[in-house]
Each structure stands twice: as structure tokens, then as C-alpha cells.
Amino acid sequence: MIKKTVCFSHPAYLSLRNGQMIVKLDPHDDLTEQQASLPIEDIGLVVLDHRQITITSGVMEALLENNAAVVTCDDSHIPRGLLLPLEGHTVQQERFEAQTEASTVLKKQLWQQTVVQKIRNQAAVLQQTAGKSQGNMLQWARDVRSGDSTNLEGRAAAYYWSQLFKPDIEHFVRDRSGEWPNAMLNYGYAILRAMVARGLVGSGLLPTMGIHHHNRYNAYCLADDVMEPYRPYVDRLVVNLMIKYRNVEEINKDLKRELLGIPTIEVTIGGQRSPLMVAVSTTTASLAKCYTGELRKIAYPQIDG
């Protein structure tokens, strides 16, 4: 079942009643619907994008109990905080142990698989948007070694970003603080990261312990690893939104609505069509089994070129 993504961009009071999230909007707001209710069990992601939002501890407890993620945004409407449940799986301790005891060899193999699929998906996006085969990127994907010791991920990324937004943007630089459409990419990646972190917790894994990313200040290193092959789906959406909203250069409500649809993007994983949010759960479940020795390969989605 695909869970709902709910975004609040106006003053609101969120409380709990009979397993429902009760939404009361500011009476001075010009929106006509002043009160609504949502079943907690149907919610997968909540985005809080206004300073005048009050959420009760009862709502937060119910959301976490149902493995929902809560994202908070700053004044620029960019997601900055993420709240996840501490317990998400019945055999969590067992999986924690398998994850923490994973060998360096295993982690290097898992990272190799991750980079290969990321580059393949990037190549497919470029082929779809530019209309020509990307033989160089497909060759780089074939050449990735264990642990990506030759950094073909970086080489592929440099080429990918130089081509993705042509001819509209001749010299695009991917930078979190860079020029448009970096803000759109940031927003999309933040939504994706929250979904992946939620999936990892639901699969009984620690989002902090990465297979490649290691940063003492990053609480979601594993989420940043696992989301890599999913990033091209966000990139493709941003390319399409650039075409659809040619004169827009800031995150407005229309772009936000489009980007919040990322969990419902249809992807192919294991030969089956699936909403992206469901595919993420398939990926994180397969990763958990790689740690326990039940599988040797992570299930990642594939973009058809």
C-alpha cells in the first residue's frame, strides 16, 4: 500500500483523535476548509513547512508508531529536520548486529552495486532527455570495481551534470547553494532522503552506519548511500518541471506540489512496476538480507533507456 505524503504550508493545529490526525487551519486563513481528518495509518511522510504549525505529542507518537517520517522546513521552504521512530522492526537488534559486523569486503561490494546502478540510471535519464545513447556512461558502469576504487561515480557525475540541463543551461554546476534549479534538486532529494531513512528504519537498520558515506556529523549516512540510484528519478522530474515552468526560479506551491509527488513515481524494480516509496522498502529489505547473508545483491530500481 502506498502511503500518503502530507504537506502543511499554512498555520495549522495538528492533534490526535481516535487514530485520526485532526487538522485545524488558522481561522484567519483564507482557505475555505477549516478542519479535516486523516487516518494516521495512511500517512508515510509529513512535511511541516510553516513556523505557525502546532503539532501535539500525541500526533508525533502515533506517526512514529506507524513508521511515518516527519520533515521540518526552514524559512526558505527547504527541508532541514527529520524525525524517525527508534524501533521499526521486530528483529531490529539482530539486524543491528549484522549491520555493525558487516565486513569491509561486503560493504565495498554493496557500494560497487550501488554505483553501477546509479550510473546506469543516470545514463538512461540522459538518453531520455537528450535523445541519444550514452555509451561512455554505460562503459563506466561496467568498469566500476569493488568499492569504486577508481572513483567512476565522480567521473560519471561530472559528465552527467554538464549535460543534463542542456541546451537551456550551458554550464550547470551541482551545488547545494548554487543557482537555479539547485534549490529544486535540494527539495526533491530531501523528500527522497526522508523516504529512504524511513525505509531503513522499517527494515530494522541503522540509517547512521553507511556502506560508503562516513561523516561524524551526518546521522543518515546509510540513507545517503542507498538513495544514490534513486536520485536520477528526481533529476528527470526536475528536468521536466524546468520545461513545464520555464519562467519560475523559486520553490512555489505548484513546484512543491509536483515534488511532493516523488513517492508516487512509478519505477521498475525486480521486473515489476511499483510506486517509488514501495520500491524503497524493497531496496532496504534486500539490503538487510545482504547484511544477514540471505542475499548477495541489493534490489535497486532500473530506468529504461
C-alpha positions in Angstrom: 0.0 0.0 0.0 1.3 3.4 -1.0 1.4 5.8 2.0 0.3 9.4 1.7 2.7 12.4 1.7 1.1 15.3 3.5 2.5 18.9 3.4 1.3 21.8 5.6 2.3 25.2 4.3 -0.2 27.3 6.3 -0.8 27.9 10.0 -2.4 24.8 11.5 -3.0 22.9 14.7 -2.5 19.1 14.4 -4.0 16.9 17.1 -5.0 13.2 17.5 -8.5 11.8 18.0 -9.5 8.1 17.6 -6.5 7.3 15.4 -7.0 10.3 13.2 -4.9 13.3 12.7 -7.2 16.3 13.2 -6.1 19.3 11.1 -7.4 22.7 12.2 -6.4 25.6 10.0 -6.0 29.1 11.2 -9.4 30.7 11.3 -8.0 33.9 9.8 -6.6 31.9 6.8 -8.5 32.5 3.5 -8.7 28.7 2.8 -12.3 27.5 2.9 -11.7 24.1 4.5 -11.0 24.8 8.2 -10.9 21.3 9.6 -10.1 17.9 8.2 -9.1 14.4 9.5 -6.6 11.9 8.1 -6.1 8.3 9.2 -2.6 8.0 10.8 -2.1 4.6 9.3 -2.4 6.0 5.8 0.4 8.5 6.3 4.0 7.8 5.3 5.5 11.3 5.3 4.5 14.6 6.9 6.2 17.9 5.8 5.8 20.9 8.1 6.5 24.0 6.1 5.3 26.9 8.2 6.5 28.3 11.5 3.0 28.7 12.9 2.2 25.0 12.9 1.5 23.3 16.3 1.7 19.5 16.5 0.8 17.6 19.6 3.0 14.9 21.1 0.1 12.5 20.6 0.2 13.0 16.8 4.0 12.6 16.8 3.8 9.4 18.8 1.1 8.0 16.6 3.0 8.9 13.4 6.2 7.3 14.7 4.3 4.2 15.9 3.2 3.8 12.3 6.7 4.3 10.9 5.9 7.7 9.4 8.6 10.3 8.9 8.2 13.9 9.9 10.2 16.6 8.0 10.5 20.2 9.1 11.4 23.1 6.7 13.3 26.4 7.2 12.2 29.9 6.1 13.4 29.1 2.6 11.0 26.1 2.5 13.9 23.7 2.3 13.6 20.5 4.4 16.1 20.7 7.3 15.0 18.3 10.1 13.9 14.6 10.1 12.1 12.7 12.8 12.0 8.9 12.7 11.0 6.1 15.0 13.6 4.4 17.2 12.1 1.0 16.7 10.9 -0.1 13.3 11.3 -3.9 13.0 10.6 -7.0 15.2 14.2 -8.4 14.9 15.9 -5.0 15.0 18.6 -6.0 17.4 19.6 -8.9 15.3 19.8 -6.8 12.2 21.7 -4.1 14.0 24.3 -6.7 14.9 24.6 -8.0 11.4 25.0 -4.4 10.1 27.6 -3.4 12.6 29.6 -6.6 12.0 29.5 -6.4 8.2 33.0 -6.9 6.7 34.8 -4.3 4.7 34.7 -6.6 1.7 30.9 -6.9 1.8 30.5 -3.1 2.1 32.8 -2.5 -0.8 30.7 -5.0 -2.9 27.5 -3.3 -1.9 28.9 0.1 -2.8 30.0 -1.2 -6.2 26.5 -2.4 -6.9 25.1 1.0 -5.8 27.4 3.0 -8.0 26.8 0.7 -11.0 23.1 1.2 -10.8 23.3 4.9 -10.2 25.5 5.4 -13.3 23.2 3.2 -15.4 20.1 5.2 -14.3 21.9 8.5 -15.0 22.8 7.2 -18.4 19.1 6.3 -19.0 17.9 9.8 -17.9 20.4 11.5 -20.3 19.3 9.2 -23.1 15.6 10.1 -22.4 16.2 13.8 -22.2 18.9 14.2 -24.8 17.6 11.5 -27.2 21.0 9.8 -27.8 22.8 6.8 -26.4 25.3 7.3 -23.5 27.9 4.7 -24.4 30.6 6.3 -22.3 28.5 6.2 -19.1 27.4 2.6 -19.7 31.1 1.7 -20.1 32.0 3.4 -16.9 29.2 1.4 -15.2 30.8 -1.8 -16.5 34.2 -0.7 -15.2 33.3 0.1 -11.6 35.4 -2.0 -9.3 34.8 -3.1 -5.7 34.4 -0.1 -3.5 34.6 2.1 -6.7 38.3 2.4 -6.1 38.8 4.4 -9.3 36.0 6.9 -8.4 34.0 6.3 -11.6 31.0 7.7 -9.7 32.7 11.1 -9.6 33.7 10.9 -13.3 30.2 10.0 -14.4 28.7 12.7 -12.2 30.9 15.4 -13.7 29.8 14.4 -17.2 26.2 13.9 -16.2 25.7 17.3 -14.7 27.5 19.0 -17.6 24.8 17.6 -20.0 21.6 17.2 -18.0 20.1 20.7 -18.5 21.5 21.5 -22.0 20.7 23.5 -24.0 18.7 25.6 -21.5 21.7 25.8 -19.1 25.0 25.5 -20.8 27.3 25.3 -17.8 25.3 23.9 -14.9 27.1 23.3 -11.6 25.6 21.0 -9.0 25.9 22.8 -5.7 23.5 22.9 -2.7 23.9 26.7 -2.6 24.2 27.1 -6.3 21.9 28.8 -8.9 18.6 27.5 -10.1 17.5 24.7 -10.4 19.7 23.6 -7.5 17.0 24.5 -5.0 14.5 22.3 -6.8 17.0 19.4 -6.7 17.7 20.0 -3.0 14.0 19.8 -2.2 13.4 16.7 -4.2 16.5 15.0 -2.6 15.3 15.9 0.9 12.0 14.2 0.2 13.8 11.2 -1.2 16.2 11.0 1.7 13.3 11.0 4.2 11.7 8.1 2.4 14.9 6.1 2.3 15.6 6.8 6.0 12.0 5.7 6.8 12.5 2.5 4.8 15.8 1.7 6.5 14.2 2.0 10.0 11.3 -0.1 8.8 13.8 -2.8 7.7 15.5 -2.8 11.1 18.7 -1.0 10.0 20.6 2.0 11.4 20.4 4.9 9.0 23.6 6.3 10.6 26.0 3.5 9.6 26.8 3.8 5.9 28.3 1.4 3.5 30.4 4.2 1.9 29.5 7.6 3.3 31.2 8.3 6.6 30.7 11.6 8.4 30.7 12.1 12.1 28.2 14.9 11.6 25.8 13.0 9.4 23.1 11.0 11.1 21.9 9.4 7.8 25.0 8.1 6.0 23.3 4.9 5.0 20.3 6.8 3.7 22.7 8.9 1.6 24.2 5.6 0.2 21.0 3.8 -0.6 19.3 6.8 -2.2 22.0 7.2 -4.9 20.4 5.1 -7.6 17.1 6.8 -6.9 18.4 10.3 -7.4 18.1 10.2 -11.2 14.3 9.9 -10.8 14.3 13.2 -9.1 16.7 14.7 -11.7 14.4 13.6 -14.5 11.4 15.1 -12.7 13.3 18.4 -12.3 14.2 18.5 -16.0 10.5 18.1 -16.9 9.5 20.7 -14.4 12.0 23.1 -15.9 10.3 22.7 -19.2 6.8 23.0 -17.7 7.5 26.1 -15.5 10.0 27.9 -17.7 9.7 31.3 -16.0 9.8 30.1 -12.4 13.0 30.3 -10.4 11.9 29.6 -6.9 10.1 26.9 -5.0 6.4 28.0 -5.2 3.4 26.0 -4.2 3.0 24.5 -7.7 6.6 23.1 -7.8 6.2 21.9 -4.2 3.1 20.0 -5.1 4.9 18.4 -8.0 8.0 17.5 -5.9 5.8 16.0 -3.1 4.6 13.5 -5.7 8.1 11.9 -5.8 6.9 8.9 -3.6 4.3 8.0 -6.2 6.7 8.0 -9.2 6.3 4.6 -11.0 9.6 2.7 -11.2 10.7 -0.7 -12.3 12.3 -3.0 -9.7 12.8 -6.7 -10.0 11.0 -6.6 -13.3 7.8 -5.2 -11.6 6.3 -1.8 -11.8 5.9 -0.1 -8.4 5.5 3.3 -6.7 8.9 4.7 -5.7 8.0 4.6 -2.0 7.2 0.9 -2.2 10.4 0.2 -4.2 12.4 1.9 -1.5 11.1 -0.6 1.1 12.0 -3.4 -1.3 15.5 -2.0 -1.6 16.0 -1.6 2.2 14.6 -5.0 2.9 17.1 -6.6 0.4 20.0 -4.6 2.0 19.1 -6.0 5.4 19.2 -9.5 3.9 22.6 -8.8 2.4 23.9 -8.0 5.9 22.5 -11.2 7.3 23.9 -13.3 4.4 20.5 -14.2 2.9 21.1 -12.2 -0.3 24.2 -11.1 -2.2 22.7 -8.2 -4.2 20.7 -5.1 -3.3 17.4 -4.7 -5.2 17.6 -1.4 -6.9 15.2 0.2 -9.5 16.2 0.4 -13.1 15.4 3.3 -15.5 14.8 2.0 -19.0 16.9 4.0 -21.6 
